[in-house]
Amino acid sequence: MSGTVLTINLNNLTHNYEYLRSKINAKVKLLAVVKAVAYGSDAVQIARHLETLGVDYFGVAYAEEGAALRQSGIKTPILVLHPQPHNFKLLLKYKLEPGIYSKRVLTTFAQFCMDNQQENFPVHIKYNSGLNRLGFSDADIPIILDQVEEANLSIKSLFSHLAASEDKNERPFTMQQIKRFKQFSGALQSQMMNDPMVHQSNTSGILNYPEAHFSMVRTGIGLYGFGNDAKYDQNLKPVASLTSVISQIHEIPAGGSLGYNRGFIAETTIKSATITLGHADGITRIYGHKKGFVFINGQKAPILGNVCMDMIMVDVTAINCNEGDTVIIFDSEHTAAALAEAAGTISYELITDIGPRVKRIITKK
Ligand SMILES: *Cc1c(COP(=O)(O)O)cnc(C)c1O
């Protein structure tokens, strides 16, 4: 194929898992978020490895993602964070546990369980503590209790999601979210027979808000090696490295142009290298026009002009390189977080964008 490879280092995953574990009390459970192909890597390989490490739960966004893990033999409980009524049957078939976030989803799921003679189906109740994306409000407590009783659902956890746990300036807002969630979970628990788990923290919640660890935490980006803060990044190891190849080298004289729409015009004679990945592989057009860069033989080469679908062109005027040489887009040293930030986005977006055409290689080195 193109020679572009995403190398997934499972030893780094182990390191990050252990680091995040070390940040939480031994009694606190850890849910590994493996949605979106484990943040653009390889959901099955990542989940299998985390299962051997003893992870307590997996989290996915949609039911199909959970079904794929079950089909690959994953046995650990799986929480589906954003289930949709049109495929509730997958939850049943694959023993996936829905995060119930609205009256509509609650009543349709309760009816679904009754229609299918399901008793004690495990569910998780999602509270909107301030993100205003998904979740119940305080006023919904009576209907939650009512439907749970009617359909005999088993509430395994109460959870919520922080809006800005990585942002120090938003500490007062986050503290407010934690307070609101405690009130909601306390009120529900006081009217329940069983004792559900309680969870609110994502990676930055784990690192910045120990008071919000409760009985479980949900970590995604941290497992993949990013802590949304240079001070935490030091202790984490990026799991994925993206490398590619120089396919051709051109000399462009002063005044010559490069790429579609003549996106780059040479002011002096330059040397450009064409690399075998483009926006179809996840290097979106925002990385063009020198916002993004790659590394060739240890030196930084900015992306020139417009990113193409299957290729980018980079400036190698000052770099000693040849056709066929390896190109580093990101790795442990030249991080995806730094590249994303340079182009005005975040590590989450860059790593989850890596397309299916890029070959995945698993290593333990
Ligand atoms: C994606 C997601 C997470 C993981 O967040 P990270 O910042 O990657 O740790 C946790 N909880 C919910 C509800 C999510 O959607």
Ligand as a Chemical Component Dictionary entry (heavy atoms), coordinates in Angstrom:
data_LIG
# 
_chem_comp.id                   LIG 
_chem_comp.type                 NON-POLYMER 
_chem_comp.pdbx_formal_charge   0 
_chem_comp.three_letter_code    LIG 
# 
loop_
_chem_comp_atom.comp_id 
_chem_comp_atom.atom_id 
_chem_comp_atom.alt_atom_id 
_chem_comp_atom.type_symbol 
_chem_comp_atom.charge 
_chem_comp_atom.model_Cartn_x 
_chem_comp_atom.model_Cartn_y 
_chem_comp_atom.model_Cartn_z 
_chem_comp_atom.pdbx_ordinal 
LIG C1 C1 C 0 -15.096 10.285 25.295 1  
LIG C2 C2 C 0 -15.614 10.307 26.694 2  
LIG C3 C3 C 0 -14.735 10.101 27.781 3  
LIG C4 C4 C 0 -13.236 10.039 27.650 4  
LIG O1 O1 O 0 -12.698 11.345 27.755 5  
LIG P1 P1 P 0 -11.118 11.602 27.716 6  
LIG O2 O2 O 0 -11.011 13.085 27.822 7  
LIG O3 O3 O 0 -10.636 11.079 26.418 8  
LIG O4 O4 O 0 -10.528 10.885 28.879 9  
LIG C5 C5 C 0 -15.300 9.969  29.052 10 
LIG N1 N1 N 0 -16.642 10.075 29.226 11 
LIG C6 C6 C 0 -17.495 10.314 28.209 12 
LIG C7 C7 C 0 -18.952 10.441 28.493 13 
LIG C8 C8 C 0 -17.004 10.457 26.917 14 
LIG O5 O5 O 0 -17.858 10.718 25.910 15 
# 
loop_
_chem_comp_bond.comp_id 
_chem_comp_bond.atom_id_1 
_chem_comp_bond.atom_id_2 
_chem_comp_bond.value_order 
_chem_comp_bond.pdbx_ordinal 
LIG C1 C2 SING 1  
LIG C2 C3 SING 2  
LIG C2 C8 DOUB 3  
LIG C3 C4 SING 4  
LIG C3 C5 DOUB 5  
LIG C4 O1 SING 6  
LIG O1 P1 SING 7  
LIG P1 O2 DOUB 8  
LIG P1 O3 SING 9  
LIG P1 O4 SING 10 
LIG C5 N1 SING 11 
LIG N1 C6 DOUB 12 
LIG C6 C7 SING 13 
LIG C6 C8 SING 14 
LIG C8 O5 SING 15 
# 
